[in-house]
Amino acid sequence: MISSTATFRDNLQQLPPIDDVQRIDLFDPSGAVVASIENQPGKQGSLAVYQYLKLCFGILDARAAEHGLLVFAEHTADARSRPGAHPNIDRLLAIAAGGATLSIEVHTVPG
């Protein structure tokens, strides 16, 4: 696991690359897809964090969510003050507060 810094940019530099990741799907306990994060501009930071959480924790439970909030650094404080502005952080806040554990599936580029 990385040692989180005070800035998201510095934390991102410590995460594994996402070059071969197409998207990440998140599943609720019943197996329904509750969210997808595509590898596209504006979402790549979240994609990197969620891939990293899958590698470190296997699932998205309260412990993983708390660590993810540390990785998002200054964006976590912004998400707390502006609910809805950062849906991928909002999801971690909900899980850390006792929400349902989600499973994470990483889809990579074939080949």
C-alpha positions as CSV (number, residue, x, y, z in Angstrom):
1,M,0.0,0.0,0.0
2,I,1.1,3.5,-0.7
3,S,1.7,6.1,2.0
4,S,-0.8,8.8,1.2
5,T,0.4,12.4,0.8
6,A,-1.6,15.6,1.2
7,T,-2.1,16.0,-2.6
8,F,-4.0,13.8,-5.0
9,R,-1.5,14.5,-7.7
10,D,1.4,13.1,-5.6
11,N,-0.7,10.0,-4.6
12,L,-1.6,9.3,-8.3
13,Q,2.1,9.1,-9.1
14,Q,2.4,6.2,-6.7
15,L,-0.4,4.2,-8.2
16,P,-0.1,1.4,-10.9
17,P,-0.6,2.6,-14.5
18,I,-4.0,2.3,-16.0
19,D,-3.0,2.2,-19.7
20,D,-4.5,-1.2,-20.3
21,V,-7.7,-0.7,-18.3
22,Q,-10.9,-0.1,-20.3
23,R,-13.3,0.3,-17.4
24,I,-14.1,-0.8,-13.9
25,D,-17.5,-2.1,-12.9
26,L,-18.8,-2.1,-9.3
27,F,-21.3,-4.7,-8.1
28,D,-23.6,-4.6,-5.2
29,P,-24.0,-7.7,-3.0
30,S,-26.8,-9.1,-5.3
31,G,-24.5,-8.9,-8.3
32,A,-26.0,-5.9,-10.0
33,V,-23.7,-3.3,-11.6
34,V,-24.2,-0.1,-9.6
35,A,-21.5,1.9,-11.3
36,S,-18.9,1.9,-14.1
37,I,-15.8,4.1,-14.4
38,E,-14.5,4.4,-17.9
39,N,-10.9,5.1,-18.9
40,Q,-11.5,8.6,-20.3
41,P,-10.4,12.1,-19.5
42,G,-11.9,13.4,-16.2
43,K,-12.3,9.9,-14.8
44,Q,-8.8,8.5,-15.0
45,G,-7.8,9.5,-11.5
46,S,-10.8,7.7,-10.1
47,L,-10.1,4.7,-12.4
48,A,-6.5,4.6,-11.0
49,V,-7.7,4.8,-7.4
50,Y,-10.4,2.1,-7.8
51,Q,-8.0,-0.2,-9.6
52,Y,-5.5,0.3,-6.8
53,L,-8.1,-0.5,-4.2
54,K,-9.0,-3.7,-6.0
55,L,-5.3,-4.7,-6.0
56,C,-4.8,-3.9,-2.3
57,F,-8.1,-5.0,-0.8
58,G,-9.9,-7.2,-3.3
59,I,-13.2,-5.6,-2.5
60,L,-14.6,-2.2,-1.7
61,D,-15.4,-2.4,2.0
62,A,-15.2,0.2,4.8
63,R,-11.4,-0.3,5.2
64,A,-10.8,0.0,1.5
65,A,-13.0,3.0,1.3
66,E,-11.3,4.8,4.1
67,H,-7.9,4.3,2.4
68,G,-9.3,5.5,-0.9
69,L,-10.5,8.7,0.8
70,L,-6.9,9.3,2.0
71,V,-5.6,8.7,-1.6
72,F,-8.1,11.2,-3.0
73,A,-6.6,13.7,-0.5
74,E,-7.8,17.3,-1.0
75,H,-10.7,16.1,-3.2
76,T,-12.2,14.3,-0.3
77,A,-12.7,17.5,1.6
78,D,-14.2,19.1,-1.4
79,A,-16.6,16.1,-1.9
80,R,-17.7,16.4,1.8
81,S,-18.5,20.1,1.3
82,R,-20.2,19.6,-2.1
83,P,-22.1,16.3,-2.2
84,G,-22.7,15.2,-5.7
85,A,-19.7,17.0,-7.2
86,H,-17.5,13.9,-6.9
87,P,-19.6,10.8,-7.3
88,N,-16.7,8.3,-7.1
89,I,-15.6,9.9,-3.8
90,D,-19.2,10.1,-2.6
91,R,-19.5,6.3,-3.0
92,L,-16.4,5.8,-0.8
93,L,-17.8,8.2,1.8
94,A,-21.1,6.1,1.9
95,I,-19.3,2.8,2.2
96,A,-16.9,4.2,4.9
97,A,-20.1,5.3,6.8
98,G,-21.5,1.8,6.8
99,G,-22.8,1.3,3.2
100,A,-22.8,-2.0,1.5
101,T,-19.6,-3.6,0.4
102,L,-19.1,-3.6,-3.4
103,S,-17.1,-6.0,-5.6
104,I,-14.7,-4.5,-8.2
105,E,-14.1,-5.9,-11.6
106,V,-11.3,-4.4,-13.8
107,H,-11.8,-4.8,-17.5
108,T,-8.5,-4.6,-19.5
109,V,-7.8,-4.1,-23.2
110,P,-7.7,-7.5,-24.9
111,G,-4.4,-8.7,-26.1
